[in-house]
Amino acid sequence: MLPSACLLIVLIPLCECFSKKEIKSNKHFESKIVGGTHVTRDRFPSAVQFFNAGNLCAGSILNSYSVLTAAHCFDVNTEMNDMVVQVAGARFLYDRQARVHDVLSFVIHEDYNKATLFACDIALLFLSSPIKFGNKTKKAVLVNNGKWMNTAERHFKATGWGQVEYGGPVSEKGLMMTNLRFVPSKRCSRLHKVNMTADMFCLYGEGVTDTCKGDSGGGILWNDLVVGVTSHGDGCAKKDKPSVYSNVWYFRNWIQKNIKLFVKTFCE
């Protein structure tokens, strides 16, 4: 059973806001991972864009109808008519080559924001039409153990279309990727002067690379397995300020339970 007291670590969500007009005009406003490198979509085929009333988030494909994302991506809106998911070929924001899916249903963790702001920051999207799989569109594989949670692990891959610099200029490139290293919970707690709980973990890019606004909800990969969901941080790529991620291994039973409930409700 998940505890009701999932505590906050730091300050701000990592989502980015755009108006519907800005998104549909496809202006040069798409923004990316801080300090990262451009990658092709076939290298990270489970990554998708999630637009919610003009707010950019990311997500990971779990199956043909389900996407994993962050709960705070729904803070601005819960009307499904204003939500879309872009997959396959989403090089930029509102890419016309991408396939667009409407949202049929969604579930936000029942303990999100109960204990404190951004607590239990995880959610699921369920689509109204099935995702078609191919070279650029594949299911994510969720981690099945906790071995990755140690300081020896220095090759966590974060991807996204979020800002390249906090509050700074944007990039005209597409999907970005960066490598981050694991930071122990006790050290992360000291650096942020708050308590860490089991549903969270921290990654750090030496104050040079990081996830940033617009990357929220995206999957964190370790050995090609999704171990986390981009949640929040104290700015982006700040010295001695690791960013915080939701622990997919911790939430595995919650994810499985809600996917089964969706299948029972909509498919049987």
Summary of the structure (lengths in Angstrom):
residues: 268
radius of gyration: 16.7
end to end distance: 26.6
largest distance: 50.9
contacts: 974
relative contact order: 0.24
helix: 15%
strand: 31%
